[in-house]
Amino acid sequence: MEKRIEKIMEYYKLTAGQFAEAVGVQPSNVSHILSGRNKPSLDFVSKVLNKFDKVNSDWLIFGKGKMIREDDKKEIFEQPTLFAEGDGDTVKKPESNTVAVTEIKEKEKIVSKTVKQRNIERIVLFYSDRTFEEYKPGV
């Protein structure tokens, strides 16, 4: 991969220092990679591919294919559009929500029927001296 990085530098006419600055790494990092002392990290390779977007990733990583990617020859106009032109008035209006309102009212009735009235049976107060008092309503 060292030779391929050198070819990228030659193609863009950059020195090792300029290449390091363009990629966003320390110059010593590029120097160590070019000398063979260190292998390029995934972070380094991704920075190179992000900065030099014309470089073919398969060529850089595996040495396969051409150094510079061939751009797609498709015209922009050949690609389908997300929205057809002139269809601005085809937005569906929401349907009436009367069904939902009646369902909610029916469910409210069910909920109110199922809740039972609870009454207080007794109140017990506990004191720090381990005594207590008990109160019963209506007694």
MOZIQUI-V578355 format. One record per pair of residues at least 6 apart in sequence whose ideal C-beta (glycine too) atoms are under 7 Angstrom apart, sorted by sequence separation. I is the first residue (numbers start at 0). J is the second residue. D is the distance in Angstrom with one decimal. If there is no record, write none. Layout:
I:J:D, I:J:D
This chain:
19:25:6.4, 31:37:4.1, 48:54:6.3, 57:63:4.9, 58:64:4.9, 125:131:4.8, 19:26:4.3, 32:39:5.2, 47:54:7.0, 57:64:4.9, 58:65:6.3, 124:131:6.1, 13:21:6.6, 48:56:5.4, 58:66:5.2, 123:131:5.8, 124:132:4.9, 19:28:6.6, 55:64:5.2, 8:18:5.0, 16:26:4.9, 19:29:4.3, 55:65:6.0, 123:133:5.1, 15:26:6.3, 18:29:5.8, 48:59:6.7, 55:66:6.2, 47:59:6.8, 54:66:6.6, 55:67:6.6, 121:133:5.9, 122:134:4.5, 54:67:6.8, 55:68:4.6, 121:134:6.5, 15:29:4.9, 53:67:5.2, 121:135:4.9, 15:30:6.0, 28:43:6.9, 44:59:6.7, 53:68:5.9, 44:60:6.6, 119:136:5.6, 15:33:6.4, 24:43:6.2, 24:46:6.6, 23:46:5.6, 22:46:4.8, 22:47:5.6, 4:32:6.5, 5:33:6.5, 22:50:5.3, 4:33:6.6, 21:50:5.5, 1:32:6.2, 1:33:5.6, 1:35:6.0, 0:39:5.7, 11:51:6.9, 7:51:6.1, 7:54:6.0, 3:58:6.8, 3:59:5.6, 10:66:6.9, 3:62:6.6, 6:66:6.2
